[in-house]
Amino acid sequence: MRRLVLAIALLAVASAGISASFAAVHHAKTLTFADRFAPALELMTKR
C-alpha cells in the first residue's frame, strides 16, 4: 500500500513538471526576438 501511494505521488510530481515545461516552451514561442534578448542587448550596448 505504501508503495502504491509513493508511485501515485511520484507520477503526480512528474506530470506537474512535464506540464510546466510544456507551458514554458509555449510561452517562449510567443516571445519575439527582442523580448527574449532585450536584457542581453542592453548589456552589450553599455559596454
C-alpha positions in Angstrom: 0.0 0.0 0.0 2.8 2.4 0.9 4.5 1.6 -2.5 1.2 2.5 -4.3 0.9 5.8 -2.6 4.6 6.6 -3.3 4.1 5.7 -7.0 1.0 7.9 -7.3 2.8 10.8 -5.6 5.8 10.4 -7.9 3.5 10.3 -11.0 1.8 13.5 -9.8 5.1 15.3 -9.4 6.4 14.1 -12.7 3.2 15.2 -14.6 3.3 18.6 -12.9 6.9 19.0 -14.0 6.2 17.9 -17.6 3.2 20.3 -17.9 5.2 23.1 -16.5 8.0 22.5 -19.1 5.4 22.5 -21.9 4.0 25.7 -20.6 7.4 27.3 -20.6 8.1 26.1 -24.2 4.7 27.6 -25.3 5.5 30.9 -23.6 8.9 31.0 -25.2 7.4 30.6 -28.6 5.1 33.6 -28.2 8.0 35.9 -27.4 9.7 37.9 -30.1 13.4 38.1 -30.6 13.5 41.5 -28.9 11.6 40.2 -25.9 13.9 37.3 -25.4 17.2 39.1 -25.8 16.4 42.6 -24.6 18.3 42.3 -21.3 21.4 41.0 -23.2 21.2 43.6 -25.8 21.1 46.4 -23.2 24.2 45.0 -21.6 26.0 44.8 -24.9 25.2 48.4 -25.8 26.5 49.7 -22.4 30.0 48.2 -23.0 
